[in-house]
Amino acid sequence: MTTNSPTRLRWTDLVQLGSPPIHGIAELPGSLADVVGLIESVIGRRSHSSRRRVPSAGLGYPYEILLATDDFDALAVVDLAQRNVRTADPDRFRDTDEGYVCLLVGRPWLSMRKYGPRGYLYHLIDSGHALFDLALLGSQTDDPPVTIPPSARDRIHGKVLGIGRIRLRQSATSLPCWRLVVTDAHQMQVGRTAFEELALNIVPQSSTPVPVVFDTSGSLDVRACLDALQVRTSASTFIRAPHPGISTAIDDGLAWGRAMIAQLGLPEPGVTVVGGPDCATPIPQGDLLAALAGQYHLVDAQAFLVFSVGAGEADHIDDGRQALLLAIGVVGQAVYLAAAAKGVGVTGVGGISPEFWNAALPQGQHALYLMALGTAAPHADKPDALMQGGHP
Ligand SMILES: Cc1cc2nc3c(=O)[nH]c(=O)nc-3n(C[C@H](O)[C@H](O)[C@H](O)COP(=O)(O)O)c2cc1C
């Protein structure tokens, strides 16, 4: 990890790789393989595929997953892209019956380097999508929720957005693609450039950071959500053909999403259905392309869920707004899964011209994120960000 924040680029920044030292590489031991396997099954890649179970504005993971032992003395990073677990304490992650504490740590810079300040919004929405899925791993328990002891705070780099315990489900899974990488404790959270460090200075610091506890999914039908996860994907292009499942997908998705945000203790964002069979206030067809910031692959969607928040008083992003943006991602993931379960095409849409959508919302609400629903064109490739028509 590069922790210094130079104001001028140094020659050593160019000539040194900056990778952490690797002291050893091994297979994941049983209990760690179990927990990592569970995390991969909800937010990782599908086996033999580059497709992930969670959507993302910028395709990557603008967050990091950490595991901790109960006493927080030992920490490990679960790198879902590289498929390795980095730790300085491999022996502390050998065997346990209890599972591990899991932390979701935001990395806004990974979105902001592509999208500028709006990337901060996207990293929270992306993280909300992941929170929904991680909560599916929680088990009903009377244990008090886990918290980070003050002594561990300085050893965790970045803002912890979520925390929960992931318990073992089965005995000794082997995860052949994954490796345990032994490294130095202070270099475990790799990949942070000096620019990422600098960007932290503009991110609002809370005096009382309270991560969302994702220990359990409450009364949700976890089996139905996990089944839908197997087929969740973003529609690349919509075609003009009415889909009979849209209303049910919206109703189910909003019901699942609201149940989950209540369980997670998050506030409810504004949600307005625009277009679709039951809604009277569609965007005029002539304005739709502009409202979608020129994304022509989305214009034949039949309904749009518009997520919004009140304009609010504060000039900056505060804890309340952070919670609302996470909640938007949580409900967004629920809608993705409900749509997948019904075969309805769906995609999250962050590239919008808000003024068109604001006009369809209750007074004072500001549109931030959409879910487009409709009939997906079969076998169409999602336009890459570099392609004509790719999302901005
Ligand atoms: C916050 C957010 C914003 C997104 N914005 C857009 C968008 O503006 N246009 C679009 O076509 N897709 C958008 N997507 C969908 C992503 O492009 C999609 O998740 C990504 O390409 C990965 O594909 P997959 O969801 O099929 O795994 C967005 C997703 C998220 C979570």
Ligand as a Chemical Component Dictionary entry (heavy atoms), coordinates in Angstrom:
data_LIG
# 
_chem_comp.id                   LIG 
_chem_comp.type                 NON-POLYMER 
_chem_comp.pdbx_formal_charge   0 
_chem_comp.three_letter_code    LIG 
# 
loop_
_chem_comp_atom.comp_id 
_chem_comp_atom.atom_id 
_chem_comp_atom.alt_atom_id 
_chem_comp_atom.type_symbol 
_chem_comp_atom.charge 
_chem_comp_atom.model_Cartn_x 
_chem_comp_atom.model_Cartn_y 
_chem_comp_atom.model_Cartn_z 
_chem_comp_atom.pdbx_ordinal 
LIG C1  C1  C 0 -24.343 2.269  -10.190 1  
LIG C2  C2  C 0 -24.507 1.605  -11.560 2  
LIG C3  C3  C 0 -24.644 2.400  -12.680 3  
LIG C4  C4  C 0 -24.798 1.800  -13.949 4  
LIG N1  N1  N 0 -25.015 2.602  -15.036 5  
LIG C5  C5  C 0 -25.292 2.052  -16.229 6  
LIG C6  C6  C 0 -25.645 2.876  -17.350 7  
LIG O1  O1  O 0 -25.707 4.091  -17.249 8  
LIG N2  N2  N 0 -25.919 2.243  -18.521 9  
LIG C7  C7  C 0 -25.881 0.887  -18.669 10 
LIG O2  O2  O 0 -26.135 0.384  -19.767 11 
LIG N3  N3  N 0 -25.542 0.081  -17.628 12 
LIG C8  C8  C 0 -25.267 0.636  -16.418 13 
LIG N4  N4  N 0 -24.976 -0.182 -15.334 14 
LIG C9  C9  C 0 -24.908 -1.632 -15.518 15 
LIG C10 C10 C 0 -23.459 -2.055 -15.727 16 
LIG O3  O3  O 0 -23.029 -1.628 -16.995 17 
LIG C11 C11 C 0 -23.306 -3.588 -15.600 18 
LIG O4  O4  O 0 -23.601 -3.946 -14.281 19 
LIG C12 C12 C 0 -21.928 -4.052 -15.937 20 
LIG O5  O5  O 0 -21.693 -3.846 -17.284 21 
LIG C13 C13 C 0 -21.711 -5.528 -15.611 22 
LIG O6  O6  O 0 -22.612 -6.325 -16.306 23 
LIG P1  P1  P 0 -23.544 -7.383 -15.532 24 
LIG O7  O7  O 0 -24.416 -6.566 -14.603 25 
LIG O8  O8  O 0 -24.306 -8.110 -16.603 26 
LIG O9  O9  O 0 -22.634 -8.299 -14.749 27 
LIG C14 C14 C 0 -24.799 0.387  -14.072 28 
LIG C15 C15 C 0 -24.652 -0.410 -12.928 29 
LIG C16 C16 C 0 -24.520 0.204  -11.680 30 
LIG C17 C17 C 0 -24.402 -0.668 -10.453 31 
# 
loop_
_chem_comp_bond.comp_id 
_chem_comp_bond.atom_id_1 
_chem_comp_bond.atom_id_2 
_chem_comp_bond.value_order 
_chem_comp_bond.pdbx_ordinal 
LIG C1  C2  SING 1  
LIG C2  C3  SING 2  
LIG C2  C16 DOUB 3  
LIG C3  C4  DOUB 4  
LIG C4  N1  SING 5  
LIG C4  C14 SING 6  
LIG N1  C5  DOUB 7  
LIG C5  C6  SING 8  
LIG C5  C8  SING 9  
LIG C6  O1  DOUB 10 
LIG C6  N2  SING 11 
LIG N2  C7  SING 12 
LIG C7  O2  DOUB 13 
LIG C7  N3  SING 14 
LIG N3  C8  DOUB 15 
LIG C8  N4  SING 16 
LIG N4  C9  SING 17 
LIG N4  C14 SING 18 
LIG C9  C10 SING 19 
LIG C10 O3  SING 20 
LIG C10 C11 SING 21 
LIG C11 O4  SING 22 
LIG C11 C12 SING 23 
LIG C12 O5  SING 24 
LIG C12 C13 SING 25 
LIG C13 O6  SING 26 
LIG O6  P1  SING 27 
LIG P1  O7  DOUB 28 
LIG P1  O8  SING 29 
LIG P1  O9  SING 30 
LIG C14 C15 DOUB 31 
LIG C15 C16 SING 32 
LIG C16 C17 SING 33 
# 
